[in-house]
Amino acid sequence: MSDRLVWITGASSGIGKALAERMARDGWTVAVSARSKDALEKMAETSGGKIHSFPLDVTDEAASKALPAEIEAKLGPISTVVLAAGYHIPVDGAAFDPAPYRQLMEINYMGVVHALAGIVPLMTERRRGHVAIVSSVAGYAGLPTAAAYGATKAALNNMTEALKFDFDRVGIKLQLVCPGFVRTPLTDKNPFPMPMLMEVEDAAEALYQGLRSSRFEITFPKTFAFLVRRMSQLPYSLYFGAVKRGTKT
């Protein structure tokens, strides 16, 4: 089973939780991490031995770097990593406050960096492995109330694209995951209509099927991701008007 051992961060809720449960049903051994120890232990207790709890605050660099080795000591070599830990704080730019920008960068961006620092050396030594970094279509272009959140996702997009050249060289499969709107506690914070909103179970299924593919970018719903990417290529004089109409802001 060590060939089907996946480590998922951000696994106590949302897409991370739904993906962990989906992969466990398909026979994977799943190591789950998040800050909520109780939620992780509940998942493990009801999984029939498929899900294993490894609590982690991804903003803790030392703990994040050490955890992959701890997981491997208990369960065997990690074959796949899905870095899905993330948070969202809607911001009002007219009442500018640096705090949410710093907080989200520590969780959404540096949390991924910290985890990579622990798992990449192990996979590089084996010259095999699979890493999926969960970003967002919010990283394609600026969206209302997402100045802090979207900046972290744009950083993830750029970093993942750049890392692919290096990971290809050492045999690590790298994928970038850019979901659209998925019904989770985080998107419930959005104060505007969310077009093509997906249920979390459907999003987890789309992500799982994407992990099994050879494509670099995994998007869902595909139509919405395609539209946002195309809109981001519009002249600004058209882009801002289109977003205002679409989000009723």
Secondary structure as UniProt FT lines:
FT   HELIX           2..4
FT   STRAND          5..9
FT   TURN            11..12
FT   HELIX           14..25
FT   TURN            26..27
FT   STRAND          29..33
FT   HELIX           37..45
FT   TURN            46..49
FT   STRAND          51..53
FT   TURN            58..59
FT   HELIX           61..75
FT   STRAND          80..83
FT   HELIX           93..95
FT   HELIX           98..104
FT   HELIX           105..109
FT   HELIX           110..126
FT   STRAND          129..134
FT   HELIX           137..139
FT   TURN            144..145
FT   HELIX           147..169
FT   TURN            170..171
FT   STRAND          172..179
FT   TURN            185..186
FT   HELIX           187..189
FT   TURN            195..196
FT   HELIX           200..211
FT   STRAND          217..220
FT   HELIX           222..232
FT   HELIX           236..247
//
